């Protein structure tokens, strides 16, 4: 474990805190005579969590501390943070539910493609389209939270959401094409190798069978030749024995 991994884990722990503060309208903070409402507190939590996303990747690359657990947890933490914020905003009727289902469904689809690619030995890295989509997601969610008490911001939030949808679908198609080129070609090559191996084994089995058949025929032929020679030798021996019996005994 290192500092970038701790930042990633901290972002995961920010998720339930963000949802709890966002959906509980009774939560407020009093500071120097000013009342800070729950949406402002939730916005601050969201920004801190989003900042950890930038910071952990930067520190991991700068300090050369890129680890397997960090590579695994980072996209999971991002999806948890964005999905939780959008679902909480649906409950507050700040965003259409169908749009959130579309965005979260896209995240699950891309994660599934990456899992299949990883199982096949390929890595599908985040593209520039995916990073742009994440940036607009942060902007759109921030504008939606601000728009809770400032309705004039909602038109910009809606515009940002539709930009997020465009980049989400665009990047999903790009991921699918990249997945298809890598994994499908790899699967075809593996199947071809399996077919060639099966054909090679079939040929070896056929050759071995032919050799056994040839050896069997040679053995049968040798047996037949031996029987013929024995059959020819038996009459000569019988005739010689008969003539020997007709001779007078020696004195």
C-alpha positions as CSV (number, residue, x, y, z in Angstrom):
1,X,0.0,0.0,0.0
2,X,1.1,3.5,-0.8
3,X,-0.2,7.1,-0.7
4,X,-1.9,6.9,-4.2
5,X,-3.7,3.7,-3.1
6,X,-4.8,5.3,0.2
7,X,-6.3,8.2,-1.9
8,X,-8.2,5.8,-4.1
9,X,-9.6,4.0,-1.0
10,X,-10.5,7.3,0.6
11,X,-12.5,8.2,-2.6
12,X,-14.5,5.0,-2.1
13,X,-15.3,5.9,1.5
14,X,-16.4,9.3,0.3
15,X,-19.3,7.7,-1.6
16,X,-21.7,6.8,1.3
17,X,-20.8,10.1,3.0
18,X,-21.7,12.0,-0.2
19,X,-25.1,10.2,-0.6
20,X,-26.0,10.6,3.0
21,X,-25.3,14.4,3.0
22,X,-27.0,14.9,-0.4
23,X,-30.3,13.1,0.3
24,X,-30.7,14.4,3.9
25,X,-32.0,18.0,3.4
26,X,-32.0,18.5,7.2
27,X,-28.2,18.4,7.3
28,X,-26.6,21.9,7.5
29,X,-23.5,23.4,8.8
30,X,-23.4,26.7,10.7
31,X,-20.1,28.7,10.4
32,X,-19.6,32.3,11.5
33,X,-23.3,33.0,11.4
34,X,-23.7,31.5,7.9
35,X,-25.8,28.4,7.2
36,X,-24.2,26.0,4.8
37,X,-26.9,23.7,3.3
38,X,-26.5,20.1,2.6
39,X,-26.1,20.6,-1.1
40,X,-23.1,22.8,-0.6
41,X,-21.5,20.3,1.8
42,X,-22.2,17.5,-0.7
43,X,-20.6,19.6,-3.5
44,X,-17.5,20.1,-1.4
45,X,-17.3,16.4,-0.7
46,X,-17.7,15.6,-4.4
47,X,-15.0,18.1,-5.4
48,X,-12.6,16.6,-2.8
49,X,-13.3,13.1,-4.0
50,X,-12.9,14.2,-7.6
51,X,-9.6,15.9,-6.7
52,X,-8.3,12.6,-5.2
53,X,-8.9,11.0,-8.6
54,X,-6.5,13.4,-10.3
55,X,-4.0,13.4,-7.4
56,X,-3.7,9.6,-7.0
57,X,-3.0,9.0,-10.7
58,X,-0.5,11.9,-10.8
59,X,1.4,10.7,-7.7
60,X,1.4,7.1,-8.8
61,X,3.0,8.1,-12.2
62,X,5.4,10.6,-10.7
63,X,6.6,8.4,-7.9
64,X,6.5,5.3,-10.0
65,X,4.1,3.6,-7.6
66,X,1.6,2.1,-10.1
67,X,0.4,-1.1,-8.5
68,X,-2.1,-3.8,-9.5
69,X,-4.5,-3.0,-6.7
70,X,-4.4,0.7,-7.6
71,X,-5.1,-0.1,-11.3
72,X,-8.0,-2.3,-10.2
73,X,-9.6,0.1,-7.6
74,X,-9.2,3.4,-9.4
75,X,-11.9,2.8,-12.1
76,X,-14.1,1.1,-9.6
77,X,-13.9,4.2,-7.3
78,X,-14.6,6.5,-10.1
79,X,-17.7,4.6,-11.2
80,X,-19.0,4.3,-7.6
81,X,-18.6,8.1,-7.0
82,X,-20.3,9.2,-10.2
83,X,-23.1,6.5,-10.1
84,X,-23.9,7.3,-6.4
85,X,-24.1,11.0,-7.1
86,X,-26.4,10.5,-10.1
87,X,-28.7,8.1,-8.3
88,X,-28.9,10.5,-5.3
89,X,-29.8,13.3,-7.8
90,X,-32.5,11.1,-9.3
91,X,-34.1,10.7,-5.9
92,X,-34.0,14.5,-5.6
93,X,-35.7,14.8,-9.0
94,X,-32.8,16.8,-10.4
95,X,-32.0,14.5,-13.3
96,X,-34.1,12.1,-15.5
97,X,-33.9,8.5,-14.4
98,X,-33.7,7.1,-17.9
99,X,-30.5,9.2,-18.5
100,X,-28.9,7.9,-15.4
101,X,-29.8,4.3,-16.3
102,X,-28.2,4.9,-19.7
103,X,-25.0,6.3,-18.2
104,X,-24.6,3.6,-15.6
105,X,-25.5,0.9,-18.1
106,X,-22.6,2.2,-20.3
107,X,-20.2,1.9,-17.3
108,X,-21.2,-1.7,-16.7
109,X,-20.9,-2.6,-20.4
110,X,-17.4,-1.1,-20.7
111,X,-16.3,-2.7,-17.4
112,X,-17.5,-6.1,-18.8
113,X,-15.6,-5.6,-22.1
114,X,-12.5,-4.8,-20.1
115,X,-12.9,-7.9,-17.9
116,X,-13.3,-10.1,-20.9
117,X,-10.3,-8.5,-22.6
118,X,-8.2,-9.0,-19.4
119,X,-9.2,-12.6,-19.3
120,X,-7.9,-13.0,-22.9
121,X,-4.6,-11.3,-21.9
122,X,-5.3,-7.9,-23.4
123,X,-5.5,-4.5,-21.6
124,X,-7.9,-1.8,-22.9
125,X,-6.6,1.5,-21.5
126,X,-8.8,4.5,-20.9
127,X,-9.1,6.6,-24.1
128,X,-9.1,10.3,-24.4
129,X,-12.9,10.1,-25.1
130,X,-13.4,8.3,-21.8
131,X,-11.3,10.9,-19.9
132,X,-13.3,13.7,-21.6
133,X,-16.5,12.0,-20.6
134,X,-15.4,11.8,-17.0
135,X,-14.5,15.6,-17.0
136,X,-18.0,16.5,-18.3
137,X,-19.6,14.1,-15.7
138,X,-17.9,16.0,-12.9
139,X,-19.0,19.4,-14.4
140,X,-22.6,18.2,-15.0
141,X,-23.0,16.7,-11.4
142,X,-21.5,19.9,-9.9
143,X,-23.9,22.1,-11.9
144,X,-26.8,19.9,-10.8
145,X,-25.9,20.2,-7.2
146,X,-25.5,24.0,-7.5
147,X,-28.9,24.1,-9.3
148,X,-30.7,22.8,-6.3
149,X,-30.9,26.3,-4.9
150,X,-30.0,28.2,-8.1
151,X,-32.4,27.1,-10.8
152,X,-30.8,29.3,-13.5
153,X,-27.9,26.9,-13.5
154,X,-30.0,23.9,-14.5
155,X,-30.0,24.7,-18.2
156,X,-26.2,24.5,-18.2
157,X,-26.4,21.3,-16.2
158,X,-28.8,19.8,-18.7
159,X,-26.6,20.8,-21.6
160,X,-23.6,19.2,-19.8
161,X,-25.6,16.0,-19.3
162,X,-26.4,15.7,-22.9
163,X,-22.7,16.3,-23.8
164,X,-21.9,13.5,-21.3
165,X,-24.4,11.2,-23.1
166,X,-22.7,11.9,-26.4
167,X,-19.2,11.3,-25.2
168,X,-20.4,8.2,-23.2
169,X,-21.9,6.5,-26.3
170,X,-19.0,7.6,-28.5
171,X,-16.4,6.3,-26.1
172,X,-18.4,3.0,-25.6
173,X,-18.4,2.4,-29.4
174,X,-14.7,3.1,-29.5
175,X,-14.1,0.7,-26.6
176,X,-16.2,-2.0,-28.3
177,X,-14.3,-1.6,-31.6
178,X,-11.0,-1.8,-29.8
179,X,-12.2,-4.8,-27.9
180,X,-13.4,-6.5,-31.1
181,X,-10.1,-5.9,-33.0
182,X,-8.0,-7.3,-30.1
183,X,-10.0,-10.0,-28.6
184,X,-11.8,-11.3,-31.7
185,X,-8.6,-11.5,-33.7
186,X,-6.9,-13.3,-30.7
187,X,-9.8,-15.8,-30.4
188,X,-9.7,-16.5,-34.1
189,X,-5.9,-17.1,-34.0
190,X,-6.3,-19.4,-31.0
191,X,-9.1,-21.4,-32.6
192,X,-7.0,-21.7,-35.8
193,X,-4.1,-23.0,-33.7
194,X,-6.4,-25.4,-32.0
195,X,-7.7,-26.7,-35.4
196,X,-4.1,-27.0,-36.7
197,X,-3.1,-28.9,-33.6
198,X,-6.1,-31.2,-33.8
199,X,-5.4,-31.8,-37.5
200,X,-1.8,-32.6,-36.7
201,X,-2.8,-35.1,-34.0
202,X,-5.3,-36.7,-36.4
203,X,-2.5,-37.1,-39.0
204,X,-0.1,-38.6,-36.5
205,X,-2.8,-41.0,-35.3
206,X,-3.6,-42.0,-38.9
207,X,0.1,-42.6,-39.7
208,X,0.5,-44.7,-36.5
209,X,-2.6,-46.7,-37.5
210,X,-1.2,-47.3,-41.0
211,X,2.1,-48.4,-39.5
212,X,0.4,-50.8,-37.3
213,X,-1.7,-52.2,-40.2
214,X,1.5,-52.5,-42.3
215,X,3.3,-54.3,-39.5
216,X,0.3,-56.6,-39.0
217,X,0.2,-57.4,-42.8
218,X,4.0,-58.1,-42.8
219,X,3.6,-60.5,-39.8
220,X,0.7,-62.3,-41.5
221,X,2.7,-62.6,-44.7
222,X,5.7,-63.9,-42.8
223,X,3.4,-66.4,-41.1
224,X,2.0,-67.6,-44.4
225,X,5.4,-68.0,-46.0
226,X,6.6,-70.0,-43.0
227,X,3.5,-72.2,-43.3
228,X,4.1,-72.8,-47.0
229,X,7.7,-73.7,-46.5
230,X,6.8,-76.0,-43.7
231,X,4.1,-77.6,-45.9
232,X,6.7,-78.2,-48.7
233,X,9.2,-79.7,-46.3
234,X,6.8,-82.2,-44.7
235,X,6.2,-84.5,-47.9
236,X,9.9,-84.8,-48.6
237,X,10.5,-85.8,-45.0
238,X,7.7,-88.4,-45.2
239,X,9.0,-89.9,-48.4
240,X,12.5,-90.2,-47.0
241,X,11.2,-91.9,-43.9
242,X,9.2,-94.4,-46.0
243,X,12.3,-95.3,-48.2
244,X,14.4,-95.7,-45.1
245,X,11.9,-98.2,-43.7
246,X,12.1,-100.4,-46.9
247,X,15.9,-100.8,-46.7
248,X,17.2,-104.1,-45.1
249,X,18.8,-103.7,-41.7
250,X,22.5,-103.2,-41.7
251,X,24.8,-106.0,-40.5
